[in-house]
Amino acid sequence: MIPIVLAGRDLVGESKTGSGKTHTFLLPIFQQLDEESDSVQAVITAPSRELATQIYQAARQIAGHSDVEIRVVNYVGGTDKARQIEKNLPATSHISLLELLGVSMTW
């Protein structure tokens, strides 16, 4: 599946829990990051706080294996979004995760 994603093609997949779906879509994102850039290069949306947290933890795990710092930030609904953004500035994230329910972001 990863070669299909790396080729820029759309993909719909289904598999059991714990089979690596999250890493399958995160790894191509990490491969294409420019760590030298201070801009947000990927925005990942999730329909629930639980899924956003799961994706965030997996992204942090992958980022931890990089030789250079890769910044991953998780913005979730039901919290002070301005405070979340302020807390993460001036270090702009490479990857931002947004939990869609209750999140309204202006970039």
Sequence and secondary structure as in RCSB ss.txt:
>XXXX:A:sequence
MIPIVLAGRDLVGESKTGSGKTHTFLLPIFQQLDEESDSVQAVITAPSRELATQIYQAARQIAGHSDVEIRVVNY
VGGTDKARQIEKNLPATSHISLLELLGVSMTW
>XXXX:A:secstr
 HHHHHTT        TTSSHHHHHHHHHHHT  TT  S  EEEEESSHHHHHHHHHHHHHHHTT SS   EEEE
 TTS HHHHHHHH SS  SEEEEE TT     
